[in-house]
């Protein structure tokens, strides 16, 4: 399973997806396991993160990135810098 990242996502992409109307999630620097029951698309307003999919290579992303996690993915989050992100499931 692959994490898809659009680095420094263009404003027109964000606008067409309606990102600014999505809920916001915030989390301090920490580490925790996570399982995605549904696909998630998120846009980072702040932060620096490394996510390591089970059996995969670590992926790093941060402020300005649009990230898609596939449904069914198990991973470990390592938040290096406090995160604030818009997100949408499904």
Secondary structure, 3 states (H helix, E strand, C coil): CCCEEECCCCHHHHHHHCHHHCEEEEECCEEEEEECCCCEEEEEEEEEEEEEECCCCEEEEECCCEEEECCCCEEEEEEEEEEEEEEEEC
